[in-house]
Each structure stands twice: as structure tokens, then as C-alpha cells.
Amino acid sequence: MTERVEDTVVRPAAAAGRPAGAPSAPSASGSVPPAVPGGVPGPGAARGRTPRRARLRLTRVDPWSVMKTSFLLSIAFAVVTVVSVAMVWQVLGAAGVWDSINSTIQEGIGGEDVASFRIEDYVGTSRVLGFTMLVAAIDVVLITAAATLVAFLYNMSAALLGGIEITLAEDA
């Protein structure tokens, strides 16, 4: 069970000829007076009061905007994935990992057939980047579809249950 807290919003009382909530007129010194007549704190007395709170309920998410946003974010994720795989592959090549693997296999197995063995022929940069791009393209489609489906499911559950309740507060 959730406990509901009643929020109180303090509004300044209406001064003569001025509607409630309108800014008060500056004093002779040019600053806003700290309080409105009647003892209610005005805009200048923000230091002494507690922050205001607003309770909102998220009842609907637009699936079209979710789809557009998730598509752009998944494209960015795909670009980051391809660039990071390319960088890792270049670092492994510069560190001599491929030469080390080739020499280890040639020493371990031996023979003339293994003398021409190169690991780069099987897991070369072009093959790995091609596979990474294929996976990234599939991820773009899947992430976009999944996010859109989640938006539809959230809208259906929010219609039944009321959505997510959010409390917003001012900075102190």
C-alpha cells in the first residue's frame, strides 16, 4: 500500500487591484517586497519555505515518438559497436596477437600443411567488421521494434492500472 501525502500549495493573496498569483509591484528601492500583506510569503521569501511538490501521473506514451527515439539511439549504438570492434581488432593486430597465435599453432601442430596457416584468413578484419555490421543492423531493427512494443504494452497497462505516479519538487 502506498501512503498519500497531501501537498499544500501556498499562493499569495490578491492585493488591491491585482489578481491572485500576479507578481507584486517593486518597492521604492526596486526590489520585490519579501511578503505580501496578510502574512503570506511572497516571491522574495523563497529561502524560508519548503519546496513545492507536484504529483503527476504518466498515463500514455506516444509509440511513434518512442519508435523514432529508439531508432536513433539504436543507430548510435550500432555505430559505437562497429567503431569499438574495429579499434579492438586494430589494437590486437598492433600488439602482435595474430602473429603469436600463428606461431603457436605452427609450433604445436607442426608439418608442412601448417606452415602456411594464418589466423587472419579466418578471423580477419574484413570478416569481423562485416559480421559486426550485420549484427548491428539486426540490433537496430530489434531494438526499435522492442521499444515500440513496450510503449504499446505500457499504454495498455496504464489504461488498466493508472500509470506511473511521479512527484516533482522544486530545488530548495
C-alpha positions in Angstrom: 0.0 0.0 0.0 1.2 3.5 -0.7 0.7 6.4 1.6 -0.7 9.5 0.0 0.7 12.8 1.3 -1.4 15.8 0.8 0.6 18.7 -0.8 -0.1 22.3 0.1 0.5 25.0 -2.5 0.8 28.4 -1.0 -0.5 31.2 -3.2 -0.1 34.9 -2.4 -3.3 36.7 -1.5 -4.6 39.2 -4.0 -3.6 42.8 -3.3 -5.8 45.7 -4.2 -6.4 45.7 -7.9 -4.1 42.8 -8.6 -5.3 39.2 -9.3 -4.0 36.3 -7.1 -0.7 35.0 -8.2 0.3 38.1 -10.2 3.8 39.5 -9.4 3.9 42.2 -6.7 5.0 45.6 -7.6 8.6 46.6 -6.7 9.2 48.8 -3.8 10.9 52.2 -3.9 14.3 50.5 -3.8 13.4 48.5 -6.9 13.3 45.1 -5.2 10.3 42.9 -4.6 9.0 43.0 -1.1 9.6 39.9 0.9 6.0 39.3 1.9 2.6 40.1 0.6 0.2 41.8 3.0 -1.7 39.3 5.0 1.3 37.3 6.2 1.7 35.0 3.2 5.2 34.7 1.9 5.9 36.4 -1.4 8.4 35.6 -4.2 11.3 37.2 -2.3 10.8 34.9 0.8 11.7 31.7 -1.0 14.5 30.8 1.4 12.3 30.1 4.4 9.7 27.9 2.7 9.8 24.3 1.8 9.9 23.4 -1.9 6.6 22.9 -3.7 5.7 19.5 -5.0 3.6 18.4 -7.8 2.3 14.8 -8.2 1.9 13.8 -11.8 0.8 10.5 -13.4 2.3 9.2 -16.7 -0.7 7.6 -18.3 0.3 7.4 -22.0 3.5 7.2 -24.0 3.3 8.0 -27.7 4.5 4.9 -29.6 5.6 7.0 -32.7 7.9 9.2 -30.6 9.2 6.1 -28.8 9.9 4.4 -32.2 11.8 7.5 -33.6 13.8 7.9 -30.4 14.7 4.3 -30.1 15.6 4.1 -33.8 18.1 7.0 -33.4 19.5 5.6 -30.2 19.9 2.1 -31.7 21.7 3.7 -34.8 24.1 5.4 -32.4 24.6 2.1 -30.5 25.3 0.3 -33.8 27.9 3.0 -34.8 29.6 2.7 -31.4 29.6 -1.1 -31.7 31.3 -1.1 -35.1 33.9 1.5 -34.2 34.7 -0.2 -30.9 35.1 -3.6 -32.6 37.4 -2.1 -35.3 39.5 -0.4 -32.6 39.9 -3.6 -30.6 40.8 -5.5 -33.7 43.4 -2.9 -34.7 44.9 -3.0 -31.2 45.1 -6.8 -31.2 46.9 -6.6 -34.5 49.3 -3.9 -33.3 50.0 -5.9 -30.2 51.1 -8.9 -32.3 48.4 -11.2 -31.1 47.7 -12.7 -34.5 51.4 -13.4 -35.1 51.6 -15.0 -31.7 48.6 -17.2 -32.5 50.1 -18.2 -35.9 53.5 -19.2 -34.4 51.8 -21.1 -31.5 49.7 -23.2 -33.9 52.7 -23.8 -36.2 54.8 -25.0 -33.3 52.0 -27.1 -31.7 50.8 -28.9 -34.8 54.0 -28.7 -37.0 54.2 -30.1 -40.5 54.3 -28.5 -44.0 50.5 -28.1 -44.1 50.5 -25.8 -41.1 53.5 -23.7 -42.3 51.1 -21.6 -44.5 48.4 -21.2 -41.8 47.3 -17.7 -41.0 44.6 -16.9 -38.4 43.8 -13.7 -40.2 42.4 -15.7 -43.2 39.7 -17.0 -40.9 39.1 -14.1 -38.5 40.4 -11.2 -40.5 39.4 -7.6 -40.0 37.0 -7.5 -43.0 35.2 -10.7 -41.9 34.8 -9.5 -38.3 33.7 -6.0 -39.3 31.2 -7.4 -41.9 29.7 -9.7 -39.2 29.6 -6.8 -36.7 27.8 -4.6 -39.2 25.3 -7.4 -39.9 24.7 -7.9 -36.1 24.4 -4.1 -35.7 21.8 -3.8 -38.4 19.7 -6.6 -36.9 20.1 -4.9 -33.5 18.7 -1.7 -34.9 15.6 -3.4 -36.1 15.1 -5.5 -33.0 15.7 -2.6 -30.5 13.3 -0.3 -32.4 10.6 -3.0 -32.6 11.1 -3.9 -28.9 10.9 -0.3 -27.7 7.7 0.3 -29.7 6.1 -2.9 -28.4 7.0 -1.8 -24.9 5.3 1.5 -25.5 2.1 -0.2 -26.6 2.2 -2.6 -23.7 2.8 0.3 -21.2 -0.2 2.2 -22.7 -2.4 -0.8 -22.2 -1.3 -1.5 -18.7 -1.6 2.2 -17.8 -5.1 2.2 -19.0 -5.9 -0.6 -16.6 -3.7 0.4 -13.6 -3.4 4.2 -13.9 0.2 4.6 -15.0 3.3 5.6 -13.1 2.9 8.3 -10.4 5.8 10.9 -10.3 6.4 13.5 -7.7 8.3 16.6 -8.9 9.8 19.1 -6.5 11.4 22.5 -6.7 15.1 22.9 -5.8 15.5 24.3 -2.3 
